[in-house]
Amino acid sequence: MPPLHGGVIEWPYKRPFINIALTPQEIEEDMALIISHTKRRPRVQKERSPSGYNSG
């Protein structure tokens, strides 16, 4: 839970939840901010089955 500062919740993005109607530009800015702060996990390669199954 984010820390409270004078009763206001501090989220990683600046948007208050009081104003729900967002312009497309505001949505794009928020999405870009969220995506830039989200680290992608590297893909885990599946180990080859020793039985030869699926070894085309």
Wavefront OBJ file of the C-alpha trace (Angstrom):
o trace
v 0.000 0.000 0.000
v 1.400 3.425 -0.918
v 2.357 5.779 1.905
v -0.208 8.317 3.065
v 0.657 12.016 2.975
v -2.021 14.082 4.675
v -4.740 11.631 3.707
v -3.763 11.628 0.022
v -2.569 8.347 -1.453
v 0.658 8.691 -3.435
v 0.587 6.419 -6.471
v 3.426 5.983 -8.976
v 1.366 7.975 -11.472
v -0.046 11.453 -10.898
v -3.675 10.799 -11.823
v -6.299 11.234 -9.093
v -9.164 8.758 -9.206
v -11.769 11.498 -8.686
v -11.697 12.446 -12.381
v -12.506 9.219 -14.186
v -13.057 10.743 -17.645
v -9.689 10.801 -19.368
v -8.739 12.087 -22.794
v -7.074 9.633 -25.182
v -3.812 11.568 -24.759
v -3.955 11.195 -20.960
v -4.618 7.467 -21.338
v -1.624 7.123 -23.686
v 0.605 9.039 -21.250
v -0.491 6.848 -18.346
v 0.013 3.653 -20.346
v 3.478 4.782 -21.468
v 4.391 5.538 -17.854
v 3.107 2.175 -16.618
v 4.848 0.263 -19.422
v 8.137 2.092 -18.855
v 8.076 1.164 -15.161
v 7.151 -2.470 -15.812
v 10.154 -4.724 -16.219
v 9.705 -7.588 -18.629
v 10.804 -10.987 -17.459
v 13.149 -12.786 -19.830
v 11.556 -15.730 -21.586
v 12.370 -19.051 -20.020
v 13.253 -21.599 -22.660
v 11.714 -24.989 -22.110
v 14.203 -27.759 -21.597
v 14.186 -30.464 -24.221
v 12.608 -33.658 -23.114
v 15.153 -36.496 -22.851
v 12.598 -38.958 -24.240
v 12.782 -37.349 -27.670
v 9.153 -36.239 -27.508
v 8.550 -33.102 -29.545
v 12.055 -33.206 -31.051
v 10.825 -32.776 -34.591
l 1 2 3 4 5 6 7 8 9 10 11 12 13 14 15 16 17 18 19 20 21 22 23 24 25 26 27 28 29 30 31 32 33 34 35 36 37 38 39 40 41 42 43 44 45 46 47 48 49 50 51 52 53 54 55 56
